[in-house]
Amino acid sequence: MRSTRTTPVATRPRKFASQARARATVDALIEATSRILASDGQARASTNHIADAAGVSIGSLYQYYPCKEALFAAVIDRHYRNLVLRFRVALAELAVAAGVQSLSRLVEIASEAQRAHPAQHRLPPGNDDAMAACWCEIHALLRGFLGEMTMTGVVDDTVRHVLESLTREMEMKIEGRKLAASR
């Protein structure tokens, strides 16, 4: 009897780039993968196409990544690390300005991430860990920021209510993902 269960694809890089030239190669591979995902989709992305678009040999690609799924995971990881960084910066700006206009920047960042990189929000299951980790970190940042700003009295009631609403919405998304993953 044949098993219907699929074997998980290794999505970790084979090695990490430490020298500048190697980091440039890895960056070129990740950028090329991102462009190809956006223009052609997952089905048409191949390691040969990615290597060609990055301007590197297929051997260089395989030196760092075992398969195209590992490159997809690297794109997702970079995307979510960038998103968390942008939220950190926006929260720092909000701490200084503490106004509703600054708060709208948080919403803009989340919307821009979805619009600018829609392919990274549609990648196959198995990449949910990076997404969940990103949203958990953003949630923790918002919770901490909200607590700090409320204690110091820097934010007004409107900003506090919006931040509380955002954190509740994130909690529901995180719980929903956990529930879906457990099925």
N, CA, C and O atoms as a DFTB+ gen file, in Angstrom:
732 C
 N C O
     1  1       0.833      -1.179       0.000
     2  2       0.000       0.000       0.000
     3  2       0.880       1.246       0.000
     4  3       1.839       1.345       0.765
     5  1       0.550       2.161      -0.841
     6  2       1.340       3.382      -0.991
     7  2       0.902       4.428       0.022
     8  3      -0.292       4.628       0.244
     9  1       1.866       5.089       0.629
    10  2       1.578       6.120       1.622
    11  2       1.147       7.412       0.929
    12  3       1.707       7.789      -0.100
    13  1       0.157       8.078       1.495
    14  2      -0.287       9.362       0.942
    15  2       0.434      10.527       1.595
    16  3       0.262      11.679       1.195
    17  1       1.228      10.228       2.585
    18  2       1.967      11.276       3.283
    19  2       3.178      11.710       2.471
    20  3       3.893      10.871       1.923
    21  1       3.405      12.995       2.392
    22  2       4.551      13.484       1.641
    23  2       5.724      13.718       2.582
    24  3       5.550      14.050       3.754
    25  1       6.894      13.541       2.049
    26  2       8.101      13.786       2.821
    27  2       8.380      15.276       2.813
    28  3       8.382      15.894       1.749
    29  1       8.617      15.869       3.980
    30  2       8.892      17.312       3.992
    31  2      10.180      17.621       3.243
    32  3      11.165      16.888       3.333
    33  1      10.149      18.705       2.515
    34  2      11.315      19.143       1.760
    35  2      12.223      19.928       2.700
    36  3      11.756      20.747       3.491
    37  1      13.534      19.665       2.604
    38  2      14.490      20.407       3.434
    39  2      14.511      21.858       2.967
    40  3      14.844      22.142       1.816
    41  1      14.159      22.762       3.854
    42  2      14.101      24.169       3.466
    43  2      15.188      25.002       4.129
    44  3      15.157      26.231       4.066
    45  1      16.122      24.357       4.748
    46  2      17.237      25.094       5.350
    47  2      18.378      25.218       4.354
    48  3      18.608      24.317       3.547
    49  1      19.088      26.331       4.413
    50  2      20.263      26.466       3.533
    51  2      21.304      25.403       3.875
    52  3      21.374      24.927       5.008
    53  1      22.102      25.042       2.890
    54  2      23.180      24.075       3.145
    55  2      24.267      24.696       4.015
    56  3      24.824      24.053       4.905
    57  1      24.551      25.968       3.730
    58  2      25.537      26.699       4.536
    59  2      25.209      28.168       4.482
    60  3      24.427      28.612       3.642
    61  1      25.809      28.922       5.381
    62  2      25.564      30.349       5.456
    63  2      26.779      31.098       4.932
    64  3      27.919      30.716       5.195
    65  1      26.528      32.153       4.199
    66  2      27.599      32.955       3.620
    67  2      28.236      33.817       4.695
    68  3      27.539      34.476       5.467
    69  1      29.563      33.811       4.745
    70  2      30.243      34.627       5.743
    71  2      31.066      35.737       5.104
    72  3      31.216      36.807       5.695
    73  1      31.598      35.506       3.916
    74  2      32.398      36.535       3.253
    75  2      31.505      37.412       2.379
    76  3      30.419      37.003       1.969
    77  1      31.971      38.596       2.108
    78  2      31.177      39.585       1.364
    79  2      30.741      39.057       0.001
    80  3      29.583      39.229      -0.380
    81  1      31.637      38.422      -0.735
    82  2      31.289      37.922      -2.063
    83  2      30.232      36.825      -1.976
    84  3      29.321      36.765      -2.802
    85  1      30.358      35.963      -0.978
    86  2      29.380      34.887      -0.787
    87  2      28.026      35.473      -0.386
    88  3      26.987      35.011      -0.856
    89  1      28.035      36.495       0.484
    90  2      26.776      37.148       0.874
    91  2      26.117      37.801      -0.343
    92  3      24.893      37.785      -0.471
    93  1      26.924      38.372      -1.231
    94  2      26.389      38.983      -2.452
    95  2      25.734      37.912      -3.329
    96  3      24.692      38.163      -3.935
    97  1      26.325      36.742      -3.399
    98  2      25.746      35.632      -4.179
    99  2      24.419      35.204      -3.584
   100  3      23.434      35.043      -4.305
   101  1      24.386      35.019      -2.277
   102  2      23.150      34.614      -1.593
   103  2      22.083      35.688      -1.762
   104  3      20.925      35.369      -2.031
   105  1      22.457      36.955      -1.610
   106  2      21.503      38.053      -1.801
   107  2      20.938      38.036      -3.225
   108  3      19.735      38.209      -3.423
   109  1      21.813      37.827      -4.213
   110  2      21.364      37.788      -5.608
   111  2      20.390      36.627      -5.820
   112  3      19.398      36.775      -6.534
   113  1      20.662      35.486      -5.211
   114  2      19.764      34.330      -5.338
   115  2      18.399      34.609      -4.704
   116  3      17.363      34.277      -5.280
   117  1      18.404      35.215      -3.526
   118  2      17.143      35.508      -2.843
   119  2      16.349      36.564      -3.611
   120  3      15.135      36.432      -3.766
   121  1      17.021      37.608      -4.092
   122  2      16.333      38.643      -4.869
   123  2      15.762      38.071      -6.162
   124  3      14.630      38.380      -6.531
   125  1      16.540      37.238      -6.850
   126  2      16.067      36.621      -8.097
   127  2      14.856      35.729      -7.818
   128  3      13.890      35.736      -8.581
   129  1      14.908      34.972      -6.739
   130  2      13.785      34.109      -6.371
   131  2      12.543      34.944      -6.110
   132  3      11.451      34.598      -6.560
   133  1      12.707      36.029      -5.392
   134  2      11.584      36.918      -5.093
   135  2      10.971      37.479      -6.373
   136  3       9.749      37.499      -6.520
   137  1      11.813      37.932      -7.295
   138  2      11.323      38.478      -8.567
   139  2      10.585      37.415      -9.380
   140  3       9.532      37.686      -9.956
   141  1      11.140      36.216      -9.421
   142  2      10.525      35.136     -10.202
   143  2       9.204      34.705      -9.585
   144  3       8.239      34.444     -10.303
   145  1       9.152      34.628      -8.265
   146  2       7.883      34.290      -7.598
   147  2       6.818      35.319      -7.925
   148  3       5.662      34.974      -8.170
   149  1       7.213      36.589      -7.928
   150  2       6.249      37.665      -8.204
   151  2       5.793      37.652      -9.656
   152  3       4.622      37.901      -9.940
   153  1       6.698      37.366     -10.568
   154  2       6.338      37.450     -11.987
   155  2       5.797      36.141     -12.554
   156  3       4.871      36.158     -13.366
   157  1       6.359      35.008     -12.140
   158  2       6.005      33.725     -12.760
   159  2       5.268      32.763     -11.844
   160  3       4.626      31.827     -12.321
   161  1       5.352      32.979     -10.532
   162  2       4.717      32.070      -9.584
   163  2       5.606      30.883      -9.244
   164  3       6.646      30.665      -9.866
   165  1       5.178      30.127      -8.251
   166  2       5.962      28.987      -7.760
   167  2       6.129      27.894      -8.796
   168  3       7.210      27.324      -8.945
   169  1       5.063      27.607      -9.504
   170  2       5.080      26.494     -10.445
   171  2       6.126      26.673     -11.535
   172  3       6.712      25.694     -11.997
   173  1       6.365      27.905     -11.949
   174  2       7.323      28.155     -13.024
   175  2       8.716      28.480     -12.517
   176  3       9.638      28.654     -13.314
   177  1       8.882      28.564     -11.218
   178  2      10.208      28.842     -10.645
   179  2      11.014      27.548     -10.637
   180  3      10.560      26.528     -10.119
   181  1      12.179      27.595     -11.199
   182  2      13.072      26.433     -11.174
   183  2      14.451      26.902     -10.723
   184  3      14.773      28.086     -10.817
   185  1      15.246      25.982     -10.243
   186  2      16.588      26.365      -9.793
   187  2      17.416      26.920     -10.961
   188  3      18.190      27.858     -10.773
   189  1      17.262      26.351     -12.158
   190  2      18.000      26.868     -13.318
   191  2      17.574      28.299     -13.643
   192  3      18.415      29.157     -13.914
   193  1      16.278      28.547     -13.615
   194  2      15.753      29.888     -13.895
   195  2      16.247      30.883     -12.837
   196  3      16.642      32.000     -13.170
   197  1      16.222      30.478     -11.577
   198  2      16.666      31.345     -10.479
   199  2      18.154      31.663     -10.607
   200  3      18.556      32.821     -10.494
   201  1      18.975      30.628     -10.844
   202  2      20.425      30.839     -10.987
   203  2      20.717      31.783     -12.150
   204  3      21.544      32.688     -12.036
   205  1      20.029      31.561     -13.272
   206  2      20.220      32.412     -14.448
   207  2      19.842      33.862     -14.134
   208  3      20.586      34.785     -14.468
   209  1      18.687      34.063     -13.493
   210  2      18.229      35.420     -13.154
   211  2      19.167      36.094     -12.157
   212  3      19.315      37.317     -12.170
   213  1      19.799      35.304     -11.295
   214  2      20.720      35.854     -10.298
   215  2      22.107      36.099     -10.878
   216  3      22.926      36.789     -10.271
   217  1      22.368      35.536     -12.048
   218  2      23.684      35.691     -12.667
   219  2      24.746      34.828     -12.008
   220  3      25.922      35.191     -11.987
   221  1      24.334      33.681     -11.467
   222  2      25.284      32.751     -10.844
   223  2      25.114      31.373     -11.468
   224  3      24.104      31.098     -12.115
   225  1      26.087      30.526     -11.277
   226  2      26.000      29.173     -11.817
   227  2      25.050      28.335     -10.969
   228  3      24.801      28.640      -9.802
   229  1      24.529      27.277     -11.575
   230  2      23.647      26.377     -10.840
   231  2      24.424      25.714      -9.692
   232  3      23.846      25.402      -8.651
   233  1      25.706      25.505      -9.881
   234  2      26.542      24.934      -8.819
   235  2      26.624      25.861      -7.609
   236  3      26.610      25.402      -6.467
   237  1      26.710      27.172      -7.867
   238  2      26.726      28.138      -6.760
   239  2      25.407      28.117      -6.014
   240  3      25.382      28.197      -4.786
   241  1      24.303      28.009      -6.753
   242  2      22.994      27.936      -6.105
   243  2      22.953      26.723      -5.178
   244  3      22.572      26.836      -4.013
   245  1      23.351      25.553      -5.707
   246  2      23.282      24.326      -4.903
   247  2      24.313      24.299      -3.773
   248  3      24.185      23.519      -2.830
   249  1      25.321      25.140      -3.871
   250  2      26.286      25.238      -2.779
   251  2      25.610      25.791      -1.526
   252  3      25.984      25.443      -0.406
   253  1      24.606      26.659      -1.723
   254  2      23.940      27.294      -0.597
   255  2      22.541      26.735      -0.314
   256  3      22.113      26.705       0.840
   257  1      21.834      26.297      -1.342
   258  2      20.451      25.850      -1.169
   259  2      20.235      24.486      -1.829
   260  3      20.617      24.294      -2.983
   261  1      19.626      23.540      -1.111
   262  2      19.444      22.194      -1.654
   263  2      18.338      22.103      -2.711
   264  3      18.329      21.166      -3.510
   265  1      17.409      23.059      -2.725
   266  2      16.274      22.994      -3.648
   267  2      15.593      24.358      -3.722
   268  3      15.904      25.265      -2.951
   269  1      14.668      24.484      -4.656
   270  2      13.975      25.767      -4.803
   271  2      13.123      26.089      -3.581
   272  3      12.930      27.261      -3.259
   273  1      12.610      25.070      -2.897
   274  2      11.810      25.314      -1.696
   275  2      12.636      25.978      -0.597
   276  3      12.115      26.780       0.178
   277  1      13.922      25.644      -0.531
   278  2      14.798      26.299       0.444
   279  2      14.967      27.780       0.101
   280  3      15.057      28.624       0.993
   281  1      15.008      28.084      -1.187
   282  2      15.066      29.487      -1.603
   283  2      13.749      30.197      -1.299
   284  3      13.753      31.358      -0.891
   285  1      12.627      29.511      -1.495
   286  2      11.329      30.104      -1.131
   287  2      11.326      30.453       0.351
   288  3      10.881      31.531       0.746
   289  1      11.831      29.523       1.172
   290  2      11.874      29.753       2.617
   291  2      12.788      30.939       2.950
   292  3      12.484      31.720       3.852
   293  1      13.899      31.074       2.229
   294  2      14.817      32.201       2.462
   295  2      14.146      33.534       2.102
   296  3      14.339      34.538       2.787
   297  1      13.363      33.531       1.026
   298  2      12.626      34.740       0.634
   299  2      11.635      35.114       1.730
   300  3      11.539      36.276       2.126
   301  1      10.904      34.122       2.213
   302  2       9.918      34.357       3.268
   303  2      10.610      34.880       4.524
   304  3      10.162      35.853       5.130
   305  1      11.701      34.228       4.907
   306  2      12.426      34.636       6.105
   307  2      12.893      36.081       5.989
   308  3      12.724      36.864       6.923
   309  1      13.472      36.436       4.866
   310  2      13.950      37.815       4.667
   311  2      12.776      38.799       4.700
   312  3      12.863      39.866       5.307
   313  1      11.701      38.429       4.049
   314  2      10.517      39.295       4.008
   315  2      10.000      39.564       5.420
   316  3       9.722      40.711       5.768
   317  1       9.873      38.528       6.224
   318  2       9.325      38.720       7.567
   319  2      10.312      39.395       8.517
   320  3       9.895      40.145       9.400
   321  1      11.613      39.143       8.354
   322  2      12.590      39.878       9.174
   323  2      12.526      41.364       8.856
   324  3      12.616      42.200       9.756
   325  1      12.371      41.697       7.572
   326  2      12.251      43.095       7.157
   327  2      10.975      43.713       7.716
   328  3      10.983      44.863       8.155
   329  1       9.883      42.960       7.703
   330  2       8.617      43.455       8.233
   331  2       8.723      43.756       9.727
   332  3       8.241      44.790      10.189
   333  1       9.348      42.861      10.476
   334  2       9.535      43.084      11.919
   335  2      10.405      44.320      12.149
   336  3      10.109      45.127      13.030
   337  1      11.461      44.473      11.375
   338  2      12.336      45.643      11.503
   339  2      11.555      46.929      11.236
   340  3      11.713      47.913      11.958
   341  1      10.717      46.923      10.207
   342  2       9.928      48.111       9.888
   343  2       8.945      48.440      11.013
   344  3       8.712      49.612      11.311
   345  1       8.366      47.407      11.641
   346  2       7.482      47.649      12.778
   347  2       8.266      48.242      13.947
   348  3       7.771      49.140      14.629
   349  1       9.481      47.751      14.184
   350  2      10.301      48.304      15.265
   351  2      10.556      49.794      15.050
   352  3      10.433      50.597      15.975
   353  1      10.913      50.149      13.821
   354  2      11.181      51.546      13.494
   355  2       9.918      52.380      13.664
   356  3       9.966      53.471      14.232
   357  1       8.788      51.873      13.175
   358  2       7.527      52.613      13.301
   359  2       7.134      52.799      14.766
   360  3       6.624      53.853      15.145
   361  1       7.371      51.777      15.587
   362  2       7.053      51.907      17.010
   363  2       7.956      52.933      17.679
   364  3       7.513      53.675      18.555
   365  1       9.223      52.978      17.269
   366  2      10.139      53.980      17.819
   367  2       9.667      55.384      17.437
   368  3       9.702      56.304      18.254
   369  1       9.223      55.537      16.178
   370  2       8.697      56.830      15.735
   371  2       7.420      57.180      16.493
   372  3       7.206      58.331      16.873
   373  1       6.580      56.181      16.706
   374  2       5.329      56.405      17.425
   375  2       5.599      56.809      18.869
   376  3       4.868      57.620      19.437
   377  1       6.637      56.249      19.458
   378  2       6.984      56.596      20.842
   379  2       7.347      58.074      20.948
   380  3       7.100      58.712      21.971
   381  1       7.933      58.607      19.886
   382  2       8.314      60.012      19.886
   383  2       7.101      60.891      19.588
   384  3       6.862      61.881      20.280
   385  1       6.342      60.531      18.563
   386  2       5.224      61.373      18.136
   387  2       3.942      61.074      18.902
   388  3       3.184      61.983      19.239
   389  1       3.704      59.782      19.177
   390  2       2.527      59.319      19.924
   391  2       1.215      59.897      19.415
   392  3       0.312      60.195      20.197
   393  1       1.119      60.052      18.118
   394  2      -0.115      60.576      17.540
   395  2      -0.794      59.578      16.635
   396  3      -0.212      58.552      16.284
   397  1      -2.009      59.869      16.258
   398  2      -2.785      58.978      15.406
   399  2      -2.140      58.859      14.029
   400  3      -2.183      57.786      13.427
   401  1      -1.532      59.953      13.508
   402  2      -0.868      59.869      12.210
   403  2       0.289      58.874      12.257
   404  3       0.498      58.121      11.306
   405  1       1.033      58.868      13.346
   406  2       2.140      57.923      13.483
   407  2       1.609      56.503      13.560
   408  3       2.206      55.581      13.005
   409  1       0.506      56.327      14.237
   410  2      -0.094      55.005      14.373
   411  2      -0.524      54.462      13.021
   412  3      -0.424      53.259      12.777
   413  1      -0.995      55.323      12.148
   414  2      -1.426      54.859      10.830
   415  2      -0.252      54.275      10.055
   416  3      -0.452      53.485       9.133
   417  1       0.965      54.653      10.418
   418  2       2.159      54.099       9.759
   419  2       2.251      52.594       9.985
   420  3       2.686      51.870       9.089
   421  1       1.855      52.104      11.152
   422  2       1.865      50.662      11.414
   423  2       0.942      49.936      10.446
   424  3       1.296      48.891       9.900
   425  1      -0.227      50.491      10.241
   426  2      -1.191      49.891       9.319
   427  2      -0.644      49.939       7.900
   428  3      -0.778      48.973       7.149
   429  1      -0.024      51.066       7.527
   430  2       0.579      51.189       6.199
   431  2       1.641      50.129       5.973
   432  3       1.694      49.533       4.897
   433  1       2.484      49.880       6.961
   434  2       3.560      48.898       6.827
   435  2       2.982      47.512       6.540
   436  3       3.442      46.819       5.633
   437  1       1.986      47.118       7.308
   438  2       1.376      45.805       7.093
   439  2       0.730      45.732       5.710
   440  3       0.847      44.716       5.025
   441  1       0.056      46.791       5.300
   442  2      -0.592      46.814       3.982
   443  2       0.438      46.800       2.862
   444  3       0.275      46.083       1.875
   445  1       1.503      47.591       3.011
   446  2       2.562      47.641       1.998
   447  2       3.216      46.266       1.841
   448  3       3.514      45.839       0.726
   449  1       3.435      45.583       2.955
   450  2       4.061      44.262       2.901
   451  2       3.209      43.306       2.088
   452  3       3.734      42.529       1.291
   453  1       1.916      43.357       2.278
   454  2       0.997      42.484       1.533
   455  2       0.974      42.857       0.056
   456  3       1.040      41.980      -0.805
   457  1       0.882      44.158      -0.247
   458  2       0.796      44.605      -1.642
   459  2       2.111      44.417      -2.378
   460  3       2.117      43.966      -3.524
   461  1       3.214      44.751      -1.746
   462  2       4.511      44.714      -2.415
   463  2       5.010      43.295      -2.648
   464  3       5.729      43.038      -3.613
   465  1       4.635      42.381      -1.776
   466  2       5.140      41.005      -1.878
   467  2       4.012      39.993      -1.723
   468  3       4.074      39.146      -0.832
   469  1       2.985      40.057      -2.563
   470  2       1.855      39.141      -2.381
   471  2       2.252      37.681      -2.537
   472  3       1.654      36.812      -1.902
   473  1       3.246      37.392      -3.368
   474  2       3.658      35.996      -3.571
   475  2       4.198      35.391      -2.283
   476  3       4.047      34.192      -2.052
   477  1       4.821      36.205      -1.449
   478  2       5.377      35.679      -0.209
   479  2       4.308      35.389       0.830
   480  3       4.575      34.728       1.833
   481  1       3.103      35.878       0.594
   482  2       1.996      35.590       1.502
   483  2       1.171      34.417       1.002
   484  3       0.189      34.034       1.638
   485  1       1.568      33.827      -0.160
   486  2       0.839      32.703      -0.724
   487  2       1.721      31.471      -0.866
   488  3       1.358      30.539      -1.583
   489  1       2.853      31.446      -0.211
   490  2       3.753      30.324      -0.374
   491  2       3.191      29.085       0.301
   492  3       2.325      29.180       1.171
   493  1       3.688      27.920      -0.104
   494  2       3.072      26.664       0.338
   495  2       3.179      26.428       1.831
   496  3       4.041      26.999       2.500
   497  1       2.285      25.570       2.360
   498  2       2.362      25.195       3.776
   499  2       3.751      24.654       4.079
   500  3       4.438      24.148       3.192
   501  1       4.144      24.763       5.299
   502  2       5.494      24.360       5.673
   503  2       6.345      25.589       5.908
   504  3       7.366      25.525       6.593
   505  1       5.925      26.712       5.338
   506  2       6.617      27.980       5.551
   507  2       5.883      28.808       6.585
   508  3       6.220      29.972       6.803
   509  1       4.877      28.217       7.228
   510  2       4.078      28.924       8.221
   511  2       4.877      29.314       9.457
   512  3       4.529      30.279      10.138
   513  1       5.949      28.572       9.754
   514  2       6.749      28.884      10.939
   515  2       7.323      30.293      10.866
   516  3       7.292      31.025      11.855
   517  1       7.846      30.681       9.706
   518  2       8.424      32.017       9.555
   519  2       7.347      33.078       9.728
   520  3       7.570      34.096      10.383
   521  1       6.174      32.840       9.137
   522  2       5.086      33.793       9.246
   523  2       4.606      33.898      10.692
   524  3       4.398      34.999      11.201
   525  1       4.432      32.762      11.347
   526  2       3.963      32.769      12.738
   527  2       4.979      33.454      13.644
   528  3       4.604      34.224      14.528
   529  1       6.261      33.178      13.429
   530  2       7.301      33.808      14.247
   531  2       7.286      35.324      14.056
   532  3       7.439      36.080      15.015
   533  1       7.101      35.756      12.815
   534  2       7.041      37.193      12.523
   535  2       5.881      37.843      13.260
   536  3       6.066      38.849      13.947
   537  1       4.684      37.275      13.123
   538  2       3.511      37.881      13.753
   539  2       3.586      37.805      15.271
   540  3       3.112      38.708      15.960
   541  1       4.177      36.737      15.799
   542  2       4.351      36.649      17.258
   543  2       5.294      37.740      17.747
   544  3       5.056      38.354      18.786
   545  1       6.370      37.979      16.993
   546  2       7.320      39.017      17.394
   547  2       6.693      40.406      17.298
   548  3       6.884      41.239      18.184
   549  1       5.947      40.653      16.226
   550  2       5.274      41.948      16.090
   551  2       4.251      42.114      17.201
   552  3       4.113      43.198      17.768
   553  1       3.537      41.047      17.511
   554  2       2.554      41.089      18.596
   555  2       3.242      41.444      19.914
   556  3       2.756      42.293      20.661
   557  1       4.361      40.800      20.196
   558  2       5.095      41.080      21.434
   559  2       5.585      42.529      21.458
   560  3       5.543      43.186      22.499
   561  1       6.050      43.025      20.305
   562  2       6.485      44.426      20.221
   563  2       5.325      45.370      20.523
   564  3       5.470      46.319      21.293
   565  1       4.182      45.103      19.914
   566  2       3.012      45.960      20.147
   567  2       2.566      45.905      21.602
   568  3       2.266      46.938      22.200
   569  1       2.522      44.705      22.171
   570  2       2.113      44.537      23.573
   571  2       3.051      45.307      24.502
   572  3       2.604      46.037      25.386
   573  1       4.362      45.133      24.288
   574  2       5.341      45.830      25.114
   575  2       5.239      47.334      24.966
   576  3       5.285      48.074      25.948
   577  1       5.100      47.779      23.718
   578  2       4.972      49.201      23.447
   579  2       3.719      49.764      24.112
   580  3       3.759      50.822      24.739
   581  1       2.622      49.053      23.969
   582  2       1.362      49.498      24.554
   583  2       1.485      49.613      26.071
   584  3       1.039      50.597      26.661
   585  1       2.087      48.616      26.695
   586  2       2.264      48.651      28.146
   587  2       3.128      49.818      28.585
   588  3       2.802      50.527      29.538
   589  1       4.234      50.010      27.877
   590  2       5.161      51.097      28.223
   591  2       4.514      52.467      28.034
   592  3       4.632      53.341      28.892
   593  1       3.833      52.646      26.908
   594  2       3.225      53.936      26.617
   595  2       2.047      54.227      27.552
   596  3       1.815      55.378      27.922
   597  1       1.309      53.189      27.930
   598  2       0.188      53.382      28.846
   599  2       0.694      53.762      30.230
   600  3       0.135      54.646      30.879
   601  1       1.763      53.088      30.686
   602  2       2.329      53.382      32.010
   603  2       2.866      54.795      32.092
   604  3       2.727      55.456      33.122
   605  1       3.478      55.265      31.017
   606  2       4.066      56.606      31.046
   607  2       3.056      57.686      30.692
   608  3       3.336      58.875      30.844
   609  1       1.871      57.274      30.218
   610  2       0.834      58.235      29.868
   611  2       1.107      58.989      28.590
   612  3       0.531      60.053      28.366
   613  1       1.994      58.449      27.727
   614  2       2.366      59.145      26.503
   615  2       1.269      59.055      25.447
   616  3       1.062      60.006      24.693
   617  1       0.567      57.933      25.383
   618  2      -0.453      57.782      24.344
   619  2      -1.819      58.215      24.866
   620  3      -2.138      58.057      26.044
   621  1      -2.606      58.762      23.960
   622  2      -3.961      59.149      24.365
   623  2      -4.883      57.938      24.215
   624  3      -4.459      56.885      23.739
   625  1      -6.122      58.091      24.617
   626  2      -7.075      56.974      24.597
   627  2      -7.302      56.431      23.198
   628  3      -7.443      55.220      23.026
   629  1      -7.342      57.297      22.194
   630  2      -7.575      56.847      20.822
   631  2      -6.457      55.926      20.365
   632  3      -6.718      54.843      19.840
   633  1      -5.212      56.346      20.559
   634  2      -4.056      55.532      20.163
   635  2      -4.048      54.234      20.953
   636  3      -3.800      53.171      20.384
   637  1      -4.312      54.298      22.246
   638  2      -4.322      53.098      23.076
   639  2      -5.372      52.110      22.579
   640  3      -5.098      50.913      22.491
   641  1      -6.575      52.595      22.251
   642  2      -7.641      51.708      21.759
   643  2      -7.263      51.059      20.429
   644  3      -7.527      49.875      20.220
   645  1      -6.651      51.821      19.538
   646  2      -6.241      51.267      18.249
   647  2      -5.165      50.208      18.456
   648  3      -5.226      49.138      17.850
   649  1      -4.178      50.496      19.308
   650  2      -3.127      49.509      19.583
   651  2      -3.710      48.248      20.221
   652  3      -3.311      47.139      19.869
   653  1      -4.638      48.405      21.144
   654  2      -5.272      47.246      21.761
   655  2      -6.030      46.430      20.722
   656  3      -6.012      45.200      20.758
   657  1      -6.688      47.107      19.807
   658  2      -7.421      46.424      18.746
   659  2      -6.461      45.648      17.840
   660  3      -6.731      44.503      17.478
   661  1      -5.335      46.281      17.476
   662  2      -4.334      45.597      16.650
   663  2      -3.781      44.366      17.352
   664  3      -3.638      43.315      16.728
   665  1      -3.472      44.478      18.630
   666  2      -2.911      43.328      19.343
   667  2      -3.938      42.213      19.474
   668  3      -3.582      41.039      19.369
   669  1      -5.212      42.552      19.703
   670  2      -6.256      41.511      19.767
   671  2      -6.410      40.814      18.422
   672  3      -6.557      39.593      18.361
   673  1      -6.375      41.594      17.344
   674  2      -6.486      41.015      16.008
   675  2      -5.322      40.068      15.732
   676  3      -5.509      38.991      15.165
   677  1      -4.123      40.474      16.136
   678  2      -2.962      39.595      15.952
   679  2      -3.094      38.330      16.779
   680  3      -2.765      37.240      16.312
   681  1      -3.572      38.471      18.001
   682  2      -3.767      37.288      18.838
   683  2      -4.719      36.306      18.170
   684  3      -4.499      35.096      18.221
   685  1      -5.768      36.813      17.548
   686  2      -6.721      35.937      16.866
   687  2      -6.072      35.275      15.650
   688  3      -6.309      34.095      15.391
   689  1      -5.254      36.023      14.900
   690  2      -4.561      35.437      13.746
   691  2      -3.593      34.355      14.186
   692  3      -3.538      33.279      13.592
   693  1      -2.828      34.647      15.235
   694  2      -1.850      33.674      15.728
   695  2      -2.560      32.416      16.200
   696  3      -2.143      31.306      15.868
   697  1      -3.627      32.578      16.969
   698  2      -4.390      31.422      17.450
   699  2      -5.015      30.661      16.287
   700  3      -5.030      29.430      16.293
   701  1      -5.527      31.373      15.295
   702  2      -6.104      30.734      14.123
   703  2      -5.088      29.913      13.370
   704  3      -5.402      28.817      12.906
   705  1      -3.862      30.422      13.236
   706  2      -2.795      29.682      12.564
   707  2      -2.419      28.442      13.356
   708  3      -2.220      27.369      12.788
   709  1      -2.323      28.594      14.675
   710  2      -1.988      27.438      15.512
   711  2      -3.057      26.358      15.376
   712  3      -2.743      25.171      15.289
   713  1      -4.327      26.780      15.357
   714  2      -5.423      25.842      15.228
   715  2      -5.380      25.141      13.876
   716  3      -5.550      23.924      13.797
   717  1      -5.152      25.907      12.813
   718  2      -5.086      25.327      11.463
   719  2      -3.897      24.369      11.349
   720  3      -4.005      23.326      10.704
   721  1      -2.783      24.709      11.960
   722  2      -1.591      23.860      11.901
   723  2      -1.770      22.562      12.654
   724  3      -1.148      21.553      12.318
   725  1      -2.620      22.578      13.677
   726  2      -2.802      21.371      14.488
   727  2      -3.743      20.369      13.831
   728  3      -3.844      19.226      14.276
   729  1      -4.426      20.791      12.780
   730  2      -5.380      19.879      12.105
   731  2      -4.704      18.925      11.186
   732  3      -5.366      18.103      10.553
